[in-house]
Structures are given as C-alpha cells and as structure tokens.
Amino acid sequence: MNPKLTQERQKQLCSLLGNVRLSLLFKASIHGYTGAAFHQKCDHQGPTVSVGYNSTGFVFGGYTSKDHDVVKLNQYIQDDKAFLFSLTGRNPVTYPVTYAQYAVKMLKTTGPYFGEDLMFMNANTATVISSPGNYYNFNDAEMHGNDLNLTECEVYKVEEGGIIEKPWRTILWKAENRNALMESVKLYKPMISTVGQARVLLIGPVGAGKSSFFNSVNSIFRGHVTSQAISGSSGTSLTTQFRTYSVKAGRDGKPLPIILCDTMGLEEATGAGLDVDDISSILKGHVPDRYQFNPSVPLQADAHGLRQSVNLQDRIHCVVYVMDTCKVSIMSTKLEEKLAAIRRRVNLLGIPQLVLLTKVDEACPCVTDNLRNVYNSQYIKTKAQEVSGRLGVPMSCIVPVKNYSEELELDMSCDILLLSALIQMLRFADNYFDEVSDQEKHNQTK
C-alpha cells in the first residue's frame, strides 16, 4: 500500500505539525469508500491527517490531535489543535478551527468529518460535502476548486519523529567492532557437539526482506554485494521453496556455523503464501532443502519428500520474524492472527524468537540521512514498541537492520547492524541448546 501523498507534500504537512512522521493507515481505493472501513483502520490511532484528492489536482484535508471513535456516534470531539488545509499551491494554506468544541464529528456512514464544514466519503461514496463558515473558515474555490468528487482519500497516523539525545540502545560504530563481530560469528560453536550449525528460520510477510537478509549477510562475508537468494518486490511470495542457506567465510572459505532457512512469505488470503499448519513440520526438521510448497494444500506428515526420521541438527533452533518497519502500523488483522498462530506453535516447541525490523532507512528520514541514527530515532523506537505490543515479544528481542538493496559496495554501519542481529540469533540458539541439555539431564535423573 503506497501513499499517494508525495514526499514533498508530506514535508509540507510535517512542517505544520512539528517533529513528526506520517504513517499511512487508510487508503479508500484499497479499503473502500465507506465509514465502516475508515473507522476499522483509523479509530483509536491518536493524531491523524486526512487527505482528499480530486481530478482537478487539488490536495486538501484536515488534522485532528484526537482519536477517531465510532462509539461516539453523532458526537463532537473537542480539539483546539484541529485545522483544515490545502496543499495545492507552493505553500500550504491552513484554516484553524474557530470553535474547538465542534472540531470533529463522528458519523457511521462517512469518513473523516471536520465540524459541520468538511466531510469526506459522504454516505459511503467518493464525494465530499463542503460547507465553510460553521466551525472553520475557508474558501471553497481555494480549498478544493469546488470539485467535490474524490479520486482518492487517505488517512495518515501522525507519530513522533526526530532524534533523541540518548540512544535507546548503544552500539559501537567502528571498523574494529565490525571485525570483532565477524570473528565472533566465525568462531561460534553450538553448545551440543552433535550439532554443527545453528539453524535459524526466517518468517515474515511477503516483501519484508527475508531473502534479502541472507543476501546481505552473505555479502558481508564475501566482501562484496551478492544476490544468491531470489529477492525483490512483489505482491506474492518470490520464494516458493523451503531453502537452507549456508554462509561461507569468503568465496572458497568454510561454511559458517549458522544456516539461514528461508520459506514462503506470509499472505493474508487463505490458500496463499506459507500455510500456518506447515510451520510445525519445518520447526521439527521434517522439511528438506528445496522442498516445493503448495500453498493451497497443507503438508501431510507422510508427504513425499519429507524427512521421516530427524535429529537435533535438523530442527530449527531459533525463529526470526522479519517485519518491514514501514508497514508495522498497517499490518492487517488477518496477518497479525497468522503470526500469533505461528508464535503459539513455536512456543510449544520452546524455540527462542527474535524480530528483525527491516527497511529502517526507508521508514525514518533521519535514518535515511545517517544509518547511525537508528538508535537515536524516536520513530524507530516507537515502531519497535508497536511490534513488541502486537507480536507479544519483549523490546530486547527486536533488532533493527538495513538490508543491502540498491548498493553496489558494502557499508560499515550497515554491516554492524546486520552482524549484531546475527550474533543475537546465535545467542538465542544457545538458549535453545541450553534447554535441550537441561531436558536431557532431567530425563537421565528420572
């Protein structure tokens, strides 16, 4: 779901709101021109900006610092910070609320409704009702050119942005640290002698960056940007097989003591993407490398090609959920339910779990400018906290990274984030091996 609001116009709006970041919640062309769809996506989201577009090129809307809430049907919401705006000219024009107690009104069959003055998606249609002079003063022609037919309507969540003085996690941005992290990975040995490599399963929505993460890690140890695993942007999963990737220390080097397992991306639709019921077979080690999935048919225990006899080295030792930072706030309920179902299966097997927050550079402008701002970014911290709440994992289990995507050369800061994530995976795998050892000792004393 891509925003129609251009970067330039987003900057214009942010200049009116202070040190903030806009995150797309609702897009009428996708979710529907209905009050029900609007309230489902936008209620209880805090401050929001609503933006309308018409065929004559006008971009206009309103801001409220208060929650939308359909429960408050036919009620006005007081908001002395509310205003309407037009972004059609070079500079934004604003129209502050004149009677704050009537700033926003909640109706069931419309989209955002500012006072009695500007209503989006009137009666569940792609139209606007404009009646200036009640609680906002504006000129119809200046606001929207008297064109009341919408070509699009979007609602953005307004979130805190900018740099915080004290980083929320410390990291050493030096070449020596990069080298030390690489050496730690190379020297790692699983705590159980019968296991040669820790196996880490990457799970996440389509396009979140699972395959790209392997390519990025592989690039670090190869010394140049590589693209062994199929990756890219697509509406459906580019990975259709279960793949196990072993990273080598250099072109002719030995395999590192970690295997990254990649599988189909999660999709909302039933019968598309990775089936939740297939997860248990993968976790228990029954699915071999290059096994071809059939999204419409869940795996059967006796399916041709599956391993019937498995041991500890075949199992998954750590599960990593790969999440696109830019899409955390618009994660659908169905996708969230799928992730919750997967987590329940993983928890039953006692496998440690980690979250990778990818595309941090795309999510926050201050991180775009300098990747080293990632732990000084209020926005990235907010996204990590949101993921923590929605997936039910502690903040200490959430690691932001940037995969290599358009670069041709390696970057030290990017490498340090990726290697730090890899180290956490190995530490979590050790936690799993600890549990296995403890269980074996317990069984022996019975």
C-alpha positions as CSV (number, residue, x, y, z in Angstrom):
1,M,0.0,0.0,0.0
2,N,1.8,3.0,-1.3
3,P,0.9,6.6,-0.3
4,K,-0.4,9.0,-2.9
5,L,0.8,11.9,-0.9
6,T,4.2,12.9,-2.4
7,Q,7.3,13.3,-0.2
8,E,7.3,17.0,-0.9
9,R,3.7,17.3,0.4
10,Q,4.4,15.1,3.3
11,K,7.2,17.5,4.2
12,Q,4.8,20.4,3.9
13,L,2.4,18.8,6.3
14,C,5.1,17.8,8.8
15,S,6.3,21.4,8.8
16,L,2.9,22.4,10.1
17,L,2.9,19.7,12.8
18,G,6.4,19.8,14.1
19,N,8.9,17.0,14.5
20,V,6.6,14.2,13.3
21,R,6.4,11.3,10.8
22,L,3.3,10.3,8.8
23,S,2.3,6.7,8.5
24,L,-0.4,5.6,6.1
25,L,-3.4,3.9,7.8
26,F,-6.2,4.1,5.3
27,K,-6.5,4.3,1.5
28,A,-10.0,4.4,0.2
29,S,-9.2,2.9,-3.2
30,I,-8.0,-0.2,-1.4
31,H,-10.1,-0.3,1.8
32,G,-13.3,1.1,0.3
33,Y,-15.1,4.5,0.4
34,T,-17.1,3.6,3.5
35,G,-17.4,4.8,7.0
36,A,-17.0,1.3,8.3
37,A,-13.7,0.7,6.6
38,F,-12.4,4.1,7.7
39,H,-13.3,3.5,11.4
40,Q,-11.9,0.0,11.3
41,K,-8.5,1.3,10.1
42,C,-8.4,4.6,11.9
43,D,-10.2,4.5,15.2
44,H,-8.0,4.8,18.3
45,Q,-4.9,5.7,16.4
46,G,-4.2,9.1,18.0
47,P,-3.5,12.2,15.9
48,T,-4.3,11.8,12.2
49,V,-4.2,13.7,9.0
50,S,-6.9,13.1,6.4
51,V,-6.2,13.9,2.8
52,G,-8.5,14.2,-0.2
53,Y,-7.6,14.3,-3.8
54,N,-9.8,15.3,-6.8
55,S,-9.5,15.2,-10.6
56,T,-8.7,18.9,-10.9
57,G,-5.5,18.4,-8.9
58,F,-6.5,19.7,-5.5
59,V,-5.0,18.1,-2.4
60,F,-6.8,19.1,0.8
61,G,-7.9,17.8,4.2
62,G,-7.7,18.2,7.9
63,Y,-5.8,17.4,11.1
64,T,-7.0,16.3,14.5
65,S,-4.9,15.5,17.5
66,K,-7.7,13.4,19.0
67,D,-8.8,9.8,18.4
68,H,-11.5,8.9,15.8
69,D,-14.0,6.7,17.6
70,V,-17.2,5.4,16.0
71,V,-18.5,4.6,19.5
72,K,-19.0,8.3,20.0
73,L,-21.6,8.3,17.2
74,N,-23.1,11.7,16.4
75,Q,-20.9,13.4,19.0
76,Y,-18.5,16.2,18.5
77,I,-14.9,15.9,19.6
78,Q,-13.2,18.9,21.2
79,D,-9.8,19.7,19.7
80,D,-8.2,23.1,19.9
81,K,-5.4,21.9,17.7
82,A,-7.5,20.8,14.7
83,F,-7.2,22.6,11.4
84,L,-8.1,22.2,7.7
85,F,-5.5,22.7,4.9
86,S,-5.0,22.9,1.2
87,L,-1.7,21.8,-0.3
88,T,-2.4,22.8,-3.9
89,G,-0.2,25.8,-4.1
90,R,3.6,26.1,-3.4
91,N,2.9,26.8,0.3
92,P,0.3,25.0,2.4
93,V,-2.7,27.1,3.4
94,T,-4.3,26.3,6.8
95,Y,-7.7,27.1,8.3
96,P,-7.7,26.7,12.1
97,V,-10.8,25.5,14.0
98,T,-12.8,28.5,15.2
99,Y,-15.0,26.6,17.8
100,A,-12.8,23.9,19.3
101,Q,-15.7,22.0,20.9
102,Y,-17.1,21.2,17.5
103,A,-13.7,20.4,15.8
104,V,-14.5,16.8,14.7
105,K,-17.8,14.9,14.4
106,M,-18.2,11.1,14.5
107,L,-20.6,9.5,12.0
108,K,-21.0,5.9,11.0
109,T,-21.6,6.3,7.2
110,T,-18.8,8.8,6.4
111,G,-15.1,9.2,6.5
112,P,-13.4,12.0,8.4
113,Y,-15.8,14.8,9.3
114,F,-14.5,18.1,10.5
115,G,-17.2,20.1,12.3
116,E,-20.1,20.7,10.0
117,D,-17.7,22.1,7.4
118,L,-15.8,19.3,5.6
119,M,-17.0,15.7,5.3
120,F,-15.1,13.0,3.3
121,M,-16.8,10.0,1.8
122,N,-20.4,11.3,2.3
123,A,-22.9,8.5,2.7
124,N,-20.3,5.9,1.8
125,T,-19.4,7.4,-1.6
126,A,-16.3,9.0,-3.1
127,T,-17.7,12.5,-2.6
128,V,-17.1,15.5,-0.3
129,I,-19.6,17.8,1.5
130,S,-18.2,21.3,1.9
131,S,-19.9,23.9,4.0
132,P,-17.5,26.5,5.2
133,G,-18.3,29.1,7.9
134,N,-19.6,26.9,10.7
135,Y,-16.6,26.0,12.7
136,Y,-13.8,26.5,10.1
137,N,-13.5,29.5,7.8
138,F,-12.2,28.7,4.3
139,N,-13.0,29.4,0.6
140,D,-14.4,26.5,-1.4
141,A,-12.5,27.5,-4.6
142,E,-9.2,27.9,-2.7
143,M,-9.7,24.7,-0.7
144,H,-10.7,22.2,-3.4
145,G,-11.7,24.2,-6.5
146,N,-15.4,23.3,-6.0
147,D,-14.6,19.8,-7.2
148,L,-16.3,17.5,-4.6
149,N,-15.6,14.2,-6.3
150,L,-12.8,12.2,-4.7
151,T,-10.2,10.3,-6.8
152,E,-8.6,9.1,-3.5
153,C,-8.9,9.6,0.2
154,E,-6.1,8.7,2.7
155,V,-5.6,8.9,6.4
156,Y,-2.2,9.1,8.0
157,K,-1.2,8.5,11.6
158,V,0.9,11.3,13.0
159,E,3.8,10.0,15.0
160,E,6.7,11.5,16.9
161,G,9.8,11.7,14.9
162,G,13.3,13.2,15.1
163,I,16.4,12.5,17.0
164,I,16.5,11.7,20.8
165,E,19.7,12.7,22.6
166,K,20.3,9.5,24.5
167,P,20.2,6.4,22.2
168,W,17.8,3.7,23.3
169,R,20.4,1.1,22.6
170,T,24.2,1.5,22.5
171,I,26.3,0.3,19.6
172,L,29.9,0.9,18.6
173,W,30.2,2.2,15.1
174,K,33.8,1.4,14.4
175,A,35.6,-0.9,12.0
176,E,37.1,-2.8,14.9
177,N,33.7,-3.7,16.1
178,R,32.6,-4.9,12.7
179,N,35.7,-7.1,12.5
180,A,35.1,-8.4,16.1
181,L,31.5,-9.3,15.2
182,M,32.6,-11.1,12.1
183,E,35.2,-13.1,14.1
184,S,32.6,-14.0,16.8
185,V,30.3,-15.5,14.1
186,K,33.2,-17.4,12.5
187,L,34.3,-18.9,15.9
188,Y,30.9,-19.7,17.2
189,K,30.2,-23.4,18.0
190,P,26.9,-24.8,19.1
191,M,26.9,-26.0,22.7
192,I,25.8,-29.5,21.7
193,S,28.6,-31.5,19.9
194,T,26.2,-33.4,17.6
195,V,25.1,-30.1,16.0
196,G,27.5,-28.5,13.6
197,Q,25.4,-25.4,12.7
198,A,22.6,-23.4,14.3
199,R,19.5,-23.4,12.1
200,V,17.6,-20.1,12.1
201,L,14.1,-19.9,10.4
202,L,13.1,-16.6,8.8
203,I,9.4,-15.9,8.8
204,G,7.6,-12.8,7.6
205,P,5.1,-11.2,5.2
206,V,5.8,-11.0,1.5
207,G,8.4,-8.4,0.7
208,A,9.6,-7.9,4.3
209,G,13.2,-8.8,3.4
210,K,13.8,-12.4,4.5
211,S,15.8,-13.4,1.4
212,S,17.4,-10.0,1.3
213,F,18.7,-10.6,4.8
214,F,20.5,-13.7,3.8
215,N,21.9,-11.9,0.7
216,S,23.1,-9.1,2.9
217,V,24.8,-11.4,5.5
218,N,26.4,-13.4,2.7
219,S,27.6,-10.1,1.2
220,I,29.5,-9.2,4.3
221,F,31.4,-12.4,4.4
222,R,32.0,-12.5,0.7
223,G,33.4,-8.9,0.8
224,H,31.0,-7.6,-1.9
225,V,27.3,-7.3,-2.5
226,T,25.7,-10.6,-3.6
227,S,22.3,-11.8,-4.6
228,Q,22.2,-15.6,-4.2
229,A,18.7,-15.9,-2.8
230,I,15.8,-14.7,-5.0
231,S,14.6,-11.4,-3.6
232,G,12.7,-8.3,-4.8
233,S,9.4,-6.6,-4.6
234,S,6.2,-8.4,-5.5
235,G,2.6,-8.8,-4.3
236,T,3.1,-12.5,-3.8
237,S,6.0,-14.6,-2.4
238,L,9.0,-14.8,-4.7
239,T,10.2,-17.8,-2.5
240,T,8.2,-20.9,-3.2
241,Q,10.6,-23.5,-1.9
242,F,12.0,-24.1,1.5
243,R,15.6,-23.1,1.3
244,T,18.5,-23.6,3.7
245,Y,21.4,-21.2,3.1
246,S,24.8,-21.7,4.5
247,V,27.1,-18.6,4.6
248,K,30.7,-19.1,3.6
249,A,33.6,-17.2,5.1
250,G,34.9,-15.9,1.7
251,R,34.5,-17.3,-1.7
252,D,36.4,-20.5,-1.0
253,G,36.0,-20.4,2.8
254,K,34.4,-22.8,5.2
255,P,30.7,-22.7,5.9
256,L,29.9,-20.6,8.9
257,P,28.3,-22.2,11.9
258,I,24.8,-20.9,11.0
259,I,22.2,-21.9,8.5
260,L,19.5,-19.3,7.5
261,C,16.3,-21.1,6.5
262,D,14.0,-19.2,4.1
263,T,10.4,-20.1,3.2
264,M,7.4,-18.6,1.5
265,G,6.2,-15.2,2.7
266,L,3.1,-14.9,4.8
267,E,0.0,-13.6,3.0
268,E,-3.4,-12.5,4.2
269,A,-5.5,-14.7,1.8
270,T,-6.4,-18.3,2.6
271,G,-4.5,-20.7,0.4
272,A,-1.8,-18.1,-0.4
273,G,1.7,-17.9,1.0
274,L,3.1,-20.0,3.8
275,D,0.4,-22.1,5.5
276,V,0.4,-21.9,9.3
277,D,-0.1,-25.6,9.5
278,D,3.2,-26.2,7.6
279,I,5.2,-24.5,10.3
280,S,5.3,-27.4,12.8
281,S,6.9,-29.7,10.1
282,I,9.5,-27.1,9.3
283,L,10.3,-26.5,13.0
284,K,10.7,-30.2,13.7
285,G,13.1,-30.6,10.8
286,H,10.9,-32.7,8.5
287,V,11.2,-30.3,5.5
288,P,14.4,-30.7,3.5
289,D,16.2,-28.1,1.4
290,R,14.4,-27.2,-1.9
291,Y,11.1,-28.7,-0.8
292,Q,8.4,-27.2,-3.1
293,F,5.4,-25.9,-1.2
294,N,1.8,-26.0,-2.4
295,P,0.1,-23.1,-0.7
296,S,-3.4,-24.5,-1.4
297,V,-2.6,-27.8,0.3
298,P,-1.2,-28.1,3.8
299,L,1.7,-30.5,4.3
300,Q,0.8,-34.1,5.3
301,A,3.1,-36.0,7.7
302,D,3.6,-38.7,5.1
303,A,4.0,-36.4,2.1
304,H,6.6,-37.5,-0.4
305,G,10.0,-35.9,0.1
306,L,9.6,-35.1,3.8
307,R,12.2,-36.4,6.3
308,Q,10.5,-39.1,8.4
309,S,13.5,-39.5,10.8
310,V,15.0,-36.3,12.2
311,N,17.5,-35.4,14.8
312,L,18.5,-32.3,16.7
313,Q,20.7,-30.9,13.9
314,D,17.7,-31.0,11.5
315,R,15.4,-28.9,13.8
316,I,15.0,-25.2,13.9
317,H,17.0,-23.6,16.8
318,C,15.8,-20.0,16.6
319,V,12.9,-18.4,14.8
320,V,13.2,-14.8,13.4
321,Y,10.2,-12.8,12.4
322,V,11.1,-10.3,9.6
323,M,8.9,-7.2,9.6
324,D,9.0,-4.2,7.3
325,T,9.2,-1.1,9.6
326,C,7.2,0.9,7.1
327,K,4.3,-1.4,7.3
328,V,4.0,-2.1,11.0
329,S,1.1,0.2,11.6
330,I,-0.9,-1.1,8.7
331,M,-0.5,-4.8,9.4
332,S,-3.8,-6.4,8.8
333,T,-5.7,-8.3,11.5
334,K,-5.5,-11.5,9.4
335,L,-1.8,-11.2,9.2
336,E,-1.5,-10.5,12.9
337,E,-3.6,-13.5,13.6
338,K,-1.4,-15.7,11.4
339,L,1.7,-14.5,13.2
340,A,0.0,-15.2,16.6
341,A,-0.9,-18.7,15.5
342,I,2.7,-19.3,14.4
343,R,4.1,-18.0,17.7
344,R,1.9,-20.4,19.6
345,R,3.3,-23.3,17.7
346,V,6.9,-22.0,18.2
347,N,6.3,-21.5,21.9
348,L,5.0,-25.1,22.3
349,L,8.4,-26.3,21.0
350,G,10.3,-24.0,23.2
351,I,12.2,-22.3,20.4
352,P,13.5,-18.8,21.1
353,Q,12.2,-16.0,18.9
354,L,13.6,-12.7,17.6
355,V,12.2,-9.9,15.4
356,L,14.1,-8.2,12.7
357,L,12.8,-4.7,11.8
358,T,13.9,-4.1,8.2
359,K,14.0,-1.1,5.9
360,V,14.7,1.3,8.8
361,D,16.3,3.7,6.4
362,E,13.0,4.0,4.4
363,A,10.9,4.4,7.5
364,C,12.6,7.3,9.1
365,P,14.2,10.4,7.3
366,C,16.8,10.9,10.0
367,V,18.0,7.3,9.5
368,T,17.9,7.8,5.7
369,D,20.3,10.6,6.2
370,N,22.6,8.6,8.5
371,L,22.1,5.0,9.4
372,R,23.9,5.5,12.7
373,N,20.9,7.5,13.9
374,V,18.8,4.3,14.1
375,Y,19.1,4.1,17.9
376,N,18.6,7.8,18.3
377,S,15.4,7.8,16.2
378,Q,12.2,8.3,18.2
379,Y,10.2,6.9,15.3
380,I,12.2,3.6,15.0
381,K,11.9,3.2,18.8
382,T,8.1,3.8,18.5
383,K,7.9,1.2,15.8
384,A,9.8,-1.3,17.8
385,Q,7.5,-0.7,20.8
386,E,4.5,-1.2,18.5
387,V,5.9,-4.5,17.2
388,S,6.6,-5.6,20.7
389,G,2.9,-5.0,21.6
390,R,1.4,-6.5,18.5
391,L,3.5,-9.6,18.4
392,G,3.9,-10.0,22.1
393,V,7.7,-10.1,22.2
394,P,10.0,-8.0,24.6
395,M,11.8,-5.0,23.2
396,S,15.1,-6.8,23.9
397,C,14.1,-9.3,21.2
398,I,13.6,-6.7,18.5
399,V,16.6,-5.8,16.3
400,P,16.5,-3.1,13.6
401,V,18.5,-3.7,10.4
402,K,19.0,-2.4,6.9
403,N,19.5,-5.0,4.1
404,Y,21.5,-4.2,1.0
405,S,19.1,-3.4,-1.8
406,E,20.4,-0.8,-4.2
407,E,24.1,-0.6,-3.1
408,L,27.0,-2.0,-5.1
409,E,29.5,-1.6,-2.3
410,L,29.5,-2.6,1.4
411,D,28.9,-0.1,4.2
412,M,30.4,-0.4,7.6
413,S,27.3,0.8,9.5
414,C,25.0,-1.5,7.6
415,D,27.3,-4.4,8.3
416,I,27.4,-3.7,12.0
417,L,23.6,-3.8,12.3
418,L,23.4,-7.0,10.3
419,L,26.2,-8.7,12.2
420,S,24.7,-7.6,15.6
421,A,21.4,-9.3,14.5
422,L,23.3,-12.4,13.5
423,I,25.0,-12.5,16.9
424,Q,21.7,-12.3,18.7
425,M,20.4,-15.2,16.6
426,L,23.4,-17.3,17.7
427,R,22.8,-16.3,21.3
428,F,19.2,-17.3,21.1
429,A,20.1,-20.6,19.5
430,D,22.4,-21.2,22.5
431,N,19.4,-20.6,24.8
432,Y,17.6,-23.4,22.9
433,F,20.6,-25.8,23.2
434,D,20.7,-25.0,27.0
435,E,17.1,-26.1,27.3
436,V,17.7,-29.3,25.3
437,S,20.7,-30.1,27.5
438,D,18.8,-29.4,30.7
439,Q,15.9,-31.6,29.5
440,E,18.3,-34.5,28.7
441,K,19.9,-34.2,32.2
442,H,16.4,-34.2,33.7
443,N,15.4,-37.3,31.8
444,Q,18.6,-39.1,32.9
445,T,17.9,-38.5,36.6
446,K,14.4,-39.9,36.4
